[in-house]
Amino acid sequence: MWLPALYIVALTIIGLLITPPTPMVIAIVAINTAIVGFSEELAFRGVFWGAVRRLIPFWPGFLLVSAMFGSVHMLNGFLTGDWAGALAQSINAAASGAAYLAFRIRNRSIVPMMVIHWLWDFAVFLVGAGSDPVPGATVDPLKSVMYSSVLVGPILLWGLFLIRNERVRAGWRDDVLAGA
């Protein structure tokens, strides 16, 4: 978990230094990202992964859960009207979702991923929380995917590296029972 933790610390420092948000903004971002991080982990790497891992082989299940996590982020297009931005977010969410699932499998627990997901979202949103958006400005989705891949790419590769070993993946069907 050291790599995502390193990113979280760096992003939080950048977010606080570039455009320091008010304490109220920090509190709102912290609360909202905690709710999102915990609920998304419970839904996708908890309930959904728990069902999928019992029904289909490891890699197809891994890819399905990651793809579904990414595709759900397309729904943000309904909120923003920015479908290209929602597509870029979905691509990045699928990649980060794969990394989160790999970390969850490696740790054999969802709790550390709930915390990492919350703090990751907090740090990312904090970077933009203190800035005022330009009215009518659109974000180039290709640039968004490219910039985000610089952040998400290494974490995805690290996660896949952690589950490369068959011994690590051997308990993927019964990791809930490991602590019992």
Disulfide bonds with the S-S distance in Angstrom:
none
